[in-house]
Amino acid sequence: MDSKDYIGKIVTVTMDRPMGSTHPKHGFVYPVNYGYIEGTMSGDGEELDAYVLGEHKPLDTFQGRVIAVIHRLNDNDDKLVVMADGRDYSNDAILALTEFQEKWFESTIIR
């Protein structure tokens, strides 16, 4: 399944980098929960990654709806944007909340 096919779907995100954790190579701190969708495949050969937005404590797992995809133009590793069902953020809010990591990539938000 293409990353865009997940838009609007309910998924379970397993956090490998919960809010407040530090990136193992680059040293920055995750201000949001970040994880992956088990059993999926992204363009980088790993499981499809997801930002969980709107939750304000570190989580182990989270079930929510995919509201958007951050499609990286200069990388093959799209990121899902997941929120509690019924919640939504603007593209500007998504960009602001993911800028800590996405600032190194050219990307567009797909809805």
MODELLER restraints for C-alpha pairs under 7 A, 6 or more apart:
rsr = mdl.restraints
at = mdl.atoms
rsr.add(forms.Gaussian(group=physical.xy_distance, feature=features.Distance(at['CA:3:A'], at['CA:78:A']), mean=6.86, stdev=0.5))
rsr.add(forms.Gaussian(group=physical.xy_distance, feature=features.Distance(at['CA:4:A'], at['CA:69:A']), mean=6.44, stdev=0.5))
rsr.add(forms.Gaussian(group=physical.xy_distance, feature=features.Distance(at['CA:6:A'], at['CA:66:A']), mean=6.33, stdev=0.5))
rsr.add(forms.Gaussian(group=physical.xy_distance, feature=features.Distance(at['CA:7:A'], at['CA:66:A']), mean=5.00, stdev=0.5))
rsr.add(forms.Gaussian(group=physical.xy_distance, feature=features.Distance(at['CA:7:A'], at['CA:67:A']), mean=5.78, stdev=0.5))
rsr.add(forms.Gaussian(group=physical.xy_distance, feature=features.Distance(at['CA:7:A'], at['CA:68:A']), mean=5.82, stdev=0.5))
rsr.add(forms.Gaussian(group=physical.xy_distance, feature=features.Distance(at['CA:7:A'], at['CA:111:A']), mean=6.81, stdev=0.5))
rsr.add(forms.Gaussian(group=physical.xy_distance, feature=features.Distance(at['CA:8:A'], at['CA:65:A']), mean=5.94, stdev=0.5))
rsr.add(forms.Gaussian(group=physical.xy_distance, feature=features.Distance(at['CA:8:A'], at['CA:66:A']), mean=5.23, stdev=0.5))
rsr.add(forms.Gaussian(group=physical.xy_distance, feature=features.Distance(at['CA:8:A'], at['CA:67:A']), mean=5.94, stdev=0.5))
rsr.add(forms.Gaussian(group=physical.xy_distance, feature=features.Distance(at['CA:9:A'], at['CA:65:A']), mean=5.46, stdev=0.5))
rsr.add(forms.Gaussian(group=physical.xy_distance, feature=features.Distance(at['CA:9:A'], at['CA:66:A']), mean=5.66, stdev=0.5))
rsr.add(forms.Gaussian(group=physical.xy_distance, feature=features.Distance(at['CA:10:A'], at['CA:63:A']), mean=6.84, stdev=0.5))
rsr.add(forms.Gaussian(group=physical.xy_distance, feature=features.Distance(at['CA:10:A'], at['CA:64:A']), mean=5.33, stdev=0.5))
rsr.add(forms.Gaussian(group=physical.xy_distance, feature=features.Distance(at['CA:10:A'], at['CA:65:A']), mean=4.32, stdev=0.5))
rsr.add(forms.Gaussian(group=physical.xy_distance, feature=features.Distance(at['CA:10:A'], at['CA:66:A']), mean=6.44, stdev=0.5))
rsr.add(forms.Gaussian(group=physical.xy_distance, feature=features.Distance(at['CA:11:A'], at['CA:63:A']), mean=5.62, stdev=0.5))
rsr.add(forms.Gaussian(group=physical.xy_distance, feature=features.Distance(at['CA:11:A'], at['CA:64:A']), mean=5.71, stdev=0.5))
rsr.add(forms.Gaussian(group=physical.xy_distance, feature=features.Distance(at['CA:11:A'], at['CA:65:A']), mean=6.20, stdev=0.5))
rsr.add(forms.Gaussian(group=physical.xy_distance, feature=features.Distance(at['CA:12:A'], at['CA:37:A']), mean=6.28, stdev=0.5))
rsr.add(forms.Gaussian(group=physical.xy_distance, feature=features.Distance(at['CA:12:A'], at['CA:61:A']), mean=6.80, stdev=0.5))
rsr.add(forms.Gaussian(group=physical.xy_distance, feature=features.Distance(at['CA:12:A'], at['CA:62:A']), mean=5.54, stdev=0.5))
rsr.add(forms.Gaussian(group=physical.xy_distance, feature=features.Distance(at['CA:12:A'], at['CA:63:A']), mean=4.29, stdev=0.5))
rsr.add(forms.Gaussian(group=physical.xy_distance, feature=features.Distance(at['CA:12:A'], at['CA:64:A']), mean=6.60, stdev=0.5))
rsr.add(forms.Gaussian(group=physical.xy_distance, feature=features.Distance(at['CA:13:A'], at['CA:35:A']), mean=5.85, stdev=0.5))
rsr.add(forms.Gaussian(group=physical.xy_distance, feature=features.Distance(at['CA:13:A'], at['CA:36:A']), mean=5.36, stdev=0.5))
rsr.add(forms.Gaussian(group=physical.xy_distance, feature=features.Distance(at['CA:13:A'], at['CA:37:A']), mean=5.11, stdev=0.5))
rsr.add(forms.Gaussian(group=physical.xy_distance, feature=features.Distance(at['CA:13:A'], at['CA:50:A']), mean=6.94, stdev=0.5))
rsr.add(forms.Gaussian(group=physical.xy_distance, feature=features.Distance(at['CA:13:A'], at['CA:61:A']), mean=5.44, stdev=0.5))
rsr.add(forms.Gaussian(group=physical.xy_distance, feature=features.Distance(at['CA:13:A'], at['CA:62:A']), mean=5.18, stdev=0.5))
rsr.add(forms.Gaussian(group=physical.xy_distance, feature=features.Distance(at['CA:13:A'], at['CA:63:A']), mean=6.27, stdev=0.5))
rsr.add(forms.Gaussian(group=physical.xy_distance, feature=features.Distance(at['CA:14:A'], at['CA:35:A']), mean=5.26, stdev=0.5))
rsr.add(forms.Gaussian(group=physical.xy_distance, feature=features.Distance(at['CA:14:A'], at['CA:36:A']), mean=5.45, stdev=0.5))
rsr.add(forms.Gaussian(group=physical.xy_distance, feature=features.Distance(at['CA:14:A'], at['CA:37:A']), mean=6.38, stdev=0.5))
rsr.add(forms.Gaussian(group=physical.xy_distance, feature=features.Distance(at['CA:14:A'], at['CA:60:A']), mean=6.22, stdev=0.5))
rsr.add(forms.Gaussian(group=physical.xy_distance, feature=features.Distance(at['CA:14:A'], at['CA:61:A']), mean=4.57, stdev=0.5))
rsr.add(forms.Gaussian(group=physical.xy_distance, feature=features.Distance(at['CA:14:A'], at['CA:62:A']), mean=6.81, stdev=0.5))
rsr.add(forms.Gaussian(group=physical.xy_distance, feature=features.Distance(at['CA:15:A'], at['CA:33:A']), mean=6.66, stdev=0.5))
rsr.add(forms.Gaussian(group=physical.xy_distance, feature=features.Distance(at['CA:15:A'], at['CA:34:A']), mean=5.60, stdev=0.5))
rsr.add(forms.Gaussian(group=physical.xy_distance, feature=features.Distance(at['CA:15:A'], at['CA:35:A']), mean=3.93, stdev=0.5))
rsr.add(forms.Gaussian(group=physical.xy_distance, feature=features.Distance(at['CA:15:A'], at['CA:36:A']), mean=6.53, stdev=0.5))
rsr.add(forms.Gaussian(group=physical.xy_distance, feature=features.Distance(at['CA:15:A'], at['CA:59:A']), mean=6.70, stdev=0.5))
rsr.add(forms.Gaussian(group=physical.xy_distance, feature=features.Distance(at['CA:15:A'], at['CA:60:A']), mean=5.24, stdev=0.5))
rsr.add(forms.Gaussian(group=physical.xy_distance, feature=features.Distance(at['CA:15:A'], at['CA:61:A']), mean=5.69, stdev=0.5))
rsr.add(forms.Gaussian(group=physical.xy_distance, feature=features.Distance(at['CA:16:A'], at['CA:34:A']), mean=6.68, stdev=0.5))
rsr.add(forms.Gaussian(group=physical.xy_distance, feature=features.Distance(at['CA:16:A'], at['CA:35:A']), mean=5.05, stdev=0.5))
rsr.add(forms.Gaussian(group=physical.xy_distance, feature=features.Distance(at['CA:17:A'], at['CA:33:A']), mean=6.34, stdev=0.5))
rsr.add(forms.Gaussian(group=physical.xy_distance, feature=features.Distance(at['CA:17:A'], at['CA:34:A']), mean=5.17, stdev=0.5))
rsr.add(forms.Gaussian(group=physical.xy_distance, feature=features.Distance(at['CA:17:A'], at['CA:35:A']), mean=6.01, stdev=0.5))
rsr.add(forms.Gaussian(group=physical.xy_distance, feature=features.Distance(at['CA:18:A'], at['CA:32:A']), mean=6.99, stdev=0.5))
rsr.add(forms.Gaussian(group=physical.xy_distance, feature=features.Distance(at['CA:18:A'], at['CA:33:A']), mean=4.44, stdev=0.5))
rsr.add(forms.Gaussian(group=physical.xy_distance, feature=features.Distance(at['CA:18:A'], at['CA:34:A']), mean=5.81, stdev=0.5))
rsr.add(forms.Gaussian(group=physical.xy_distance, feature=features.Distance(at['CA:18:A'], at['CA:58:A']), mean=5.03, stdev=0.5))
rsr.add(forms.Gaussian(group=physical.xy_distance, feature=features.Distance(at['CA:18:A'], at['CA:59:A']), mean=5.82, stdev=0.5))
rsr.add(forms.Gaussian(group=physical.xy_distance, feature=features.Distance(at['CA:18:A'], at['CA:60:A']), mean=7.00, stdev=0.5))
rsr.add(forms.Gaussian(group=physical.xy_distance, feature=features.Distance(at['CA:19:A'], at['CA:30:A']), mean=5.22, stdev=0.5))
rsr.add(forms.Gaussian(group=physical.xy_distance, feature=features.Distance(at['CA:19:A'], at['CA:31:A']), mean=5.31, stdev=0.5))
rsr.add(forms.Gaussian(group=physical.xy_distance, feature=features.Distance(at['CA:19:A'], at['CA:32:A']), mean=4.62, stdev=0.5))
rsr.add(forms.Gaussian(group=physical.xy_distance, feature=features.Distance(at['CA:19:A'], at['CA:33:A']), mean=4.41, stdev=0.5))
rsr.add(forms.Gaussian(group=physical.xy_distance, feature=features.Distance(at['CA:19:A'], at['CA:57:A']), mean=6.57, stdev=0.5))
rsr.add(forms.Gaussian(group=physical.xy_distance, feature=features.Distance(at['CA:19:A'], at['CA:58:A']), mean=4.69, stdev=0.5))
rsr.add(forms.Gaussian(group=physical.xy_distance, feature=features.Distance(at['CA:20:A'], at['CA:29:A']), mean=5.80, stdev=0.5))
rsr.add(forms.Gaussian(group=physical.xy_distance, feature=features.Distance(at['CA:20:A'], at['CA:30:A']), mean=5.24, stdev=0.5))
rsr.add(forms.Gaussian(group=physical.xy_distance, feature=features.Distance(at['CA:20:A'], at['CA:31:A']), mean=5.90, stdev=0.5))
rsr.add(forms.Gaussian(group=physical.xy_distance, feature=features.Distance(at['CA:20:A'], at['CA:58:A']), mean=6.98, stdev=0.5))
rsr.add(forms.Gaussian(group=physical.xy_distance, feature=features.Distance(at['CA:21:A'], at['CA:29:A']), mean=5.59, stdev=0.5))
rsr.add(forms.Gaussian(group=physical.xy_distance, feature=features.Distance(at['CA:21:A'], at['CA:30:A']), mean=5.63, stdev=0.5))
rsr.add(forms.Gaussian(group=physical.xy_distance, feature=features.Distance(at['CA:22:A'], at['CA:28:A']), mean=5.54, stdev=0.5))
rsr.add(forms.Gaussian(group=physical.xy_distance, feature=features.Distance(at['CA:22:A'], at['CA:29:A']), mean=4.38, stdev=0.5))
rsr.add(forms.Gaussian(group=physical.xy_distance, feature=features.Distance(at['CA:22:A'], at['CA:30:A']), mean=6.23, stdev=0.5))
rsr.add(forms.Gaussian(group=physical.xy_distance, feature=features.Distance(at['CA:23:A'], at['CA:29:A']), mean=6.29, stdev=0.5))
rsr.add(forms.Gaussian(group=physical.xy_distance, feature=features.Distance(at['CA:32:A'], at['CA:52:A']), mean=6.56, stdev=0.5))
rsr.add(forms.Gaussian(group=physical.xy_distance, feature=features.Distance(at['CA:32:A'], at['CA:53:A']), mean=6.43, stdev=0.5))
rsr.add(forms.Gaussian(group=physical.xy_distance, feature=features.Distance(at['CA:33:A'], at['CA:51:A']), mean=6.12, stdev=0.5))
rsr.add(forms.Gaussian(group=physical.xy_distance, feature=features.Distance(at['CA:33:A'], at['CA:52:A']), mean=5.24, stdev=0.5))
rsr.add(forms.Gaussian(group=physical.xy_distance, feature=features.Distance(at['CA:33:A'], at['CA:58:A']), mean=6.38, stdev=0.5))
rsr.add(forms.Gaussian(group=physical.xy_distance, feature=features.Distance(at['CA:33:A'], at['CA:59:A']), mean=6.74, stdev=0.5))
rsr.add(forms.Gaussian(group=physical.xy_distance, feature=features.Distance(at['CA:34:A'], at['CA:50:A']), mean=5.77, stdev=0.5))
rsr.add(forms.Gaussian(group=physical.xy_distance, feature=features.Distance(at['CA:34:A'], at['CA:51:A']), mean=4.70, stdev=0.5))
rsr.add(forms.Gaussian(group=physical.xy_distance, feature=features.Distance(at['CA:34:A'], at['CA:52:A']), mean=6.03, stdev=0.5))
rsr.add(forms.Gaussian(group=physical.xy_distance, feature=features.Distance(at['CA:35:A'], at['CA:49:A']), mean=5.58, stdev=0.5))
rsr.add(forms.Gaussian(group=physical.xy_distance, feature=features.Distance(at['CA:35:A'], at['CA:50:A']), mean=5.36, stdev=0.5))
rsr.add(forms.Gaussian(group=physical.xy_distance, feature=features.Distance(at['CA:35:A'], at['CA:51:A']), mean=6.67, stdev=0.5))
rsr.add(forms.Gaussian(group=physical.xy_distance, feature=features.Distance(at['CA:36:A'], at['CA:47:A']), mean=6.01, stdev=0.5))
rsr.add(forms.Gaussian(group=physical.xy_distance, feature=features.Distance(at['CA:36:A'], at['CA:48:A']), mean=5.42, stdev=0.5))
rsr.add(forms.Gaussian(group=physical.xy_distance, feature=features.Distance(at['CA:36:A'], at['CA:49:A']), mean=4.15, stdev=0.5))
rsr.add(forms.Gaussian(group=physical.xy_distance, feature=features.Distance(at['CA:36:A'], at['CA:50:A']), mean=5.45, stdev=0.5))
rsr.add(forms.Gaussian(group=physical.xy_distance, feature=features.Distance(at['CA:37:A'], at['CA:47:A']), mean=6.24, stdev=0.5))
rsr.add(forms.Gaussian(group=physical.xy_distance, feature=features.Distance(at['CA:37:A'], at['CA:48:A']), mean=5.61, stdev=0.5))
rsr.add(forms.Gaussian(group=physical.xy_distance, feature=features.Distance(at['CA:37:A'], at['CA:49:A']), mean=6.46, stdev=0.5))
rsr.add(forms.Gaussian(group=physical.xy_distance, feature=features.Distance(at['CA:38:A'], at['CA:47:A']), mean=6.46, stdev=0.5))
rsr.add(forms.Gaussian(group=physical.xy_distance, feature=features.Distance(at['CA:39:A'], at['CA:47:A']), mean=6.82, stdev=0.5))
rsr.add(forms.Gaussian(group=physical.xy_distance, feature=features.Distance(at['CA:40:A'], at['CA:47:A']), mean=5.03, stdev=0.5))
rsr.add(forms.Gaussian(group=physical.xy_distance, feature=features.Distance(at['CA:40:A'], at['CA:48:A']), mean=5.73, stdev=0.5))
rsr.add(forms.Gaussian(group=physical.xy_distance, feature=features.Distance(at['CA:41:A'], at['CA:47:A']), mean=4.58, stdev=0.5))
rsr.add(forms.Gaussian(group=physical.xy_distance, feature=features.Distance(at['CA:41:A'], at['CA:48:A']), mean=5.56, stdev=0.5))
rsr.add(forms.Gaussian(group=physical.xy_distance, feature=features.Distance(at['CA:42:A'], at['CA:48:A']), mean=4.74, stdev=0.5))
rsr.add(forms.Gaussian(group=physical.xy_distance, feature=features.Distance(at['CA:42:A'], at['CA:77:A']), mean=6.11, stdev=0.5))
rsr.add(forms.Gaussian(group=physical.xy_distance, feature=features.Distance(at['CA:43:A'], at['CA:76:A']), mean=4.92, stdev=0.5))
rsr.add(forms.Gaussian(group=physical.xy_distance, feature=features.Distance(at['CA:43:A'], at['CA:77:A']), mean=5.35, stdev=0.5))
rsr.add(forms.Gaussian(group=physical.xy_distance, feature=features.Distance(at['CA:44:A'], at['CA:76:A']), mean=5.84, stdev=0.5))
rsr.add(forms.Gaussian(group=physical.xy_distance, feature=features.Distance(at['CA:44:A'], at['CA:77:A']), mean=5.58, stdev=0.5))
rsr.add(forms.Gaussian(group=physical.xy_distance, feature=features.Distance(at['CA:48:A'], at['CA:79:A']), mean=6.84, stdev=0.5))
rsr.add(forms.Gaussian(group=physical.xy_distance, feature=features.Distance(at['CA:49:A'], at['CA:79:A']), mean=5.17, stdev=0.5))
rsr.add(forms.Gaussian(group=physical.xy_distance, feature=features.Distance(at['CA:49:A'], at['CA:80:A']), mean=6.24, stdev=0.5))
rsr.add(forms.Gaussian(group=physical.xy_distance, feature=features.Distance(at['CA:50:A'], at['CA:79:A']), mean=5.19, stdev=0.5))
rsr.add(forms.Gaussian(group=physical.xy_distance, feature=features.Distance(at['CA:50:A'], at['CA:80:A']), mean=4.36, stdev=0.5))
rsr.add(forms.Gaussian(group=physical.xy_distance, feature=features.Distance(at['CA:50:A'], at['CA:81:A']), mean=5.65, stdev=0.5))
rsr.add(forms.Gaussian(group=physical.xy_distance, feature=features.Distance(at['CA:50:A'], at['CA:82:A']), mean=6.64, stdev=0.5))
rsr.add(forms.Gaussian(group=physical.xy_distance, feature=features.Distance(at['CA:51:A'], at['CA:79:A']), mean=6.96, stdev=0.5))
rsr.add(forms.Gaussian(group=physical.xy_distance, feature=features.Distance(at['CA:51:A'], at['CA:80:A']), mean=6.19, stdev=0.5))
rsr.add(forms.Gaussian(group=physical.xy_distance, feature=features.Distance(at['CA:51:A'], at['CA:81:A']), mean=5.01, stdev=0.5))
rsr.add(forms.Gaussian(group=physical.xy_distance, feature=features.Distance(at['CA:51:A'], at['CA:82:A']), mean=6.06, stdev=0.5))
rsr.add(forms.Gaussian(group=physical.xy_distance, feature=features.Distance(at['CA:52:A'], at['CA:81:A']), mean=6.19, stdev=0.5))
rsr.add(forms.Gaussian(group=physical.xy_distance, feature=features.Distance(at['CA:52:A'], at['CA:82:A']), mean=4.84, stdev=0.5))
rsr.add(forms.Gaussian(group=physical.xy_distance, feature=features.Distance(at['CA:52:A'], at['CA:83:A']), mean=5.84, stdev=0.5))
rsr.add(forms.Gaussian(group=physical.xy_distance, feature=features.Distance(at['CA:53:A'], at['CA:82:A']), mean=6.24, stdev=0.5))
rsr.add(forms.Gaussian(group=physical.xy_distance, feature=features.Distance(at['CA:53:A'], at['CA:83:A']), mean=5.44, stdev=0.5))
rsr.add(forms.Gaussian(group=physical.xy_distance, feature=features.Distance(at['CA:54:A'], at['CA:83:A']), mean=6.30, stdev=0.5))
rsr.add(forms.Gaussian(group=physical.xy_distance, feature=features.Distance(at['CA:64:A'], at['CA:82:A']), mean=5.81, stdev=0.5))
rsr.add(forms.Gaussian(group=physical.xy_distance, feature=features.Distance(at['CA:64:A'], at['CA:83:A']), mean=5.23, stdev=0.5))
rsr.add(forms.Gaussian(group=physical.xy_distance, feature=features.Distance(at['CA:64:A'], at['CA:84:A']), mean=4.63, stdev=0.5))
rsr.add(forms.Gaussian(group=physical.xy_distance, feature=features.Distance(at['CA:64:A'], at['CA:85:A']), mean=5.45, stdev=0.5))
rsr.add(forms.Gaussian(group=physical.xy_distance, feature=features.Distance(at['CA:65:A'], at['CA:82:A']), mean=5.38, stdev=0.5))
rsr.add(forms.Gaussian(group=physical.xy_distance, feature=features.Distance(at['CA:65:A'], at['CA:83:A']), mean=5.57, stdev=0.5))
rsr.add(forms.Gaussian(group=physical.xy_distance, feature=features.Distance(at['CA:65:A'], at['CA:84:A']), mean=6.13, stdev=0.5))
rsr.add(forms.Gaussian(group=physical.xy_distance, feature=features.Distance(at['CA:65:A'], at['CA:85:A']), mean=5.21, stdev=0.5))
rsr.add(forms.Gaussian(group=physical.xy_distance, feature=features.Distance(at['CA:66:A'], at['CA:80:A']), mean=6.41, stdev=0.5))
rsr.add(forms.Gaussian(group=physical.xy_distance, feature=features.Distance(at['CA:66:A'], at['CA:81:A']), mean=5.56, stdev=0.5))
rsr.add(forms.Gaussian(group=physical.xy_distance, feature=features.Distance(at['CA:66:A'], at['CA:82:A']), mean=4.41, stdev=0.5))
rsr.add(forms.Gaussian(group=physical.xy_distance, feature=features.Distance(at['CA:66:A'], at['CA:83:A']), mean=6.62, stdev=0.5))
rsr.add(forms.Gaussian(group=physical.xy_distance, feature=features.Distance(at['CA:67:A'], at['CA:81:A']), mean=5.80, stdev=0.5))
rsr.add(forms.Gaussian(group=physical.xy_distance, feature=features.Distance(at['CA:67:A'], at['CA:82:A']), mean=5.87, stdev=0.5))
rsr.add(forms.Gaussian(group=physical.xy_distance, feature=features.Distance(at['CA:67:A'], at['CA:83:A']), mean=6.87, stdev=0.5))
rsr.add(forms.Gaussian(group=physical.xy_distance, feature=features.Distance(at['CA:67:A'], at['CA:88:A']), mean=6.78, stdev=0.5))
rsr.add(forms.Gaussian(group=physical.xy_distance, feature=features.Distance(at['CA:67:A'], at['CA:111:A']), mean=6.71, stdev=0.5))
rsr.add(forms.Gaussian(group=physical.xy_distance, feature=features.Distance(at['CA:68:A'], at['CA:80:A']), mean=6.16, stdev=0.5))
rsr.add(forms.Gaussian(group=physical.xy_distance, feature=features.Distance(at['CA:68:A'], at['CA:81:A']), mean=5.15, stdev=0.5))
rsr.add(forms.Gaussian(group=physical.xy_distance, feature=features.Distance(at['CA:68:A'], at['CA:109:A']), mean=6.57, stdev=0.5))
rsr.add(forms.Gaussian(group=physical.xy_distance, feature=features.Distance(at['CA:68:A'], at['CA:110:A']), mean=5.60, stdev=0.5))
rsr.add(forms.Gaussian(group=physical.xy_distance, feature=features.Distance(at['CA:68:A'], at['CA:111:A']), mean=4.76, stdev=0.5))
rsr.add(forms.Gaussian(group=physical.xy_distance, feature=features.Distance(at['CA:69:A'], at['CA:78:A']), mean=6.73, stdev=0.5))
rsr.add(forms.Gaussian(group=physical.xy_distance, feature=features.Distance(at['CA:69:A'], at['CA:79:A']), mean=5.68, stdev=0.5))
rsr.add(forms.Gaussian(group=physical.xy_distance, feature=features.Distance(at['CA:69:A'], at['CA:80:A']), mean=4.58, stdev=0.5))
rsr.add(forms.Gaussian(group=physical.xy_distance, feature=features.Distance(at['CA:69:A'], at['CA:81:A']), mean=5.79, stdev=0.5))
rsr.add(forms.Gaussian(group=physical.xy_distance, feature=features.Distance(at['CA:69:A'], at['CA:109:A']), mean=5.73, stdev=0.5))
rsr.add(forms.Gaussian(group=physical.xy_distance, feature=features.Distance(at['CA:69:A'], at['CA:110:A']), mean=5.14, stdev=0.5))
rsr.add(forms.Gaussian(group=physical.xy_distance, feature=features.Distance(at['CA:69:A'], at['CA:111:A']), mean=6.67, stdev=0.5))
rsr.add(forms.Gaussian(group=physical.xy_distance, feature=features.Distance(at['CA:70:A'], at['CA:78:A']), mean=5.68, stdev=0.5))
rsr.add(forms.Gaussian(group=physical.xy_distance, feature=features.Distance(at['CA:70:A'], at['CA:79:A']), mean=5.06, stdev=0.5))
rsr.add(forms.Gaussian(group=physical.xy_distance, feature=features.Distance(at['CA:70:A'], at['CA:80:A']), mean=6.29, stdev=0.5))
rsr.add(forms.Gaussian(group=physical.xy_distance, feature=features.Distance(at['CA:70:A'], at['CA:107:A']), mean=6.34, stdev=0.5))
rsr.add(forms.Gaussian(group=physical.xy_distance, feature=features.Distance(at['CA:70:A'], at['CA:108:A']), mean=5.85, stdev=0.5))
rsr.add(forms.Gaussian(group=physical.xy_distance, feature=features.Distance(at['CA:70:A'], at['CA:109:A']), mean=4.72, stdev=0.5))
rsr.add(forms.Gaussian(group=physical.xy_distance, feature=features.Distance(at['CA:70:A'], at['CA:110:A']), mean=6.42, stdev=0.5))
rsr.add(forms.Gaussian(group=physical.xy_distance, feature=features.Distance(at['CA:71:A'], at['CA:78:A']), mean=4.79, stdev=0.5))
rsr.add(forms.Gaussian(group=physical.xy_distance, feature=features.Distance(at['CA:71:A'], at['CA:79:A']), mean=6.73, stdev=0.5))
rsr.add(forms.Gaussian(group=physical.xy_distance, feature=features.Distance(at['CA:71:A'], at['CA:107:A']), mean=5.34, stdev=0.5))
rsr.add(forms.Gaussian(group=physical.xy_distance, feature=features.Distance(at['CA:71:A'], at['CA:108:A']), mean=5.31, stdev=0.5))
rsr.add(forms.Gaussian(group=physical.xy_distance, feature=features.Distance(at['CA:71:A'], at['CA:109:A']), mean=6.07, stdev=0.5))
rsr.add(forms.Gaussian(group=physical.xy_distance, feature=features.Distance(at['CA:71:A'], at['CA:110:A']), mean=6.84, stdev=0.5))
rsr.add(forms.Gaussian(group=physical.xy_distance, feature=features.Distance(at['CA:72:A'], at['CA:78:A']), mean=5.67, stdev=0.5))
rsr.add(forms.Gaussian(group=physical.xy_distance, feature=features.Distance(at['CA:72:A'], at['CA:105:A']), mean=6.45, stdev=0.5))
rsr.add(forms.Gaussian(group=physical.xy_distance, feature=features.Distance(at['CA:72:A'], at['CA:106:A']), mean=5.76, stdev=0.5))
rsr.add(forms.Gaussian(group=physical.xy_distance, feature=features.Distance(at['CA:72:A'], at['CA:107:A']), mean=4.14, stdev=0.5))
rsr.add(forms.Gaussian(group=physical.xy_distance, feature=features.Distance(at['CA:72:A'], at['CA:108:A']), mean=6.57, stdev=0.5))
rsr.add(forms.Gaussian(group=physical.xy_distance, feature=features.Distance(at['CA:73:A'], at['CA:106:A']), mean=5.39, stdev=0.5))
rsr.add(forms.Gaussian(group=physical.xy_distance, feature=features.Distance(at['CA:73:A'], at['CA:107:A']), mean=5.16, stdev=0.5))
rsr.add(forms.Gaussian(group=physical.xy_distance, feature=features.Distance(at['CA:74:A'], at['CA:105:A']), mean=6.35, stdev=0.5))
rsr.add(forms.Gaussian(group=physical.xy_distance, feature=features.Distance(at['CA:74:A'], at['CA:106:A']), mean=5.85, stdev=0.5))
rsr.add(forms.Gaussian(group=physical.xy_distance, feature=features.Distance(at['CA:91:A'], at['CA:109:A']), mean=6.88, stdev=0.5))
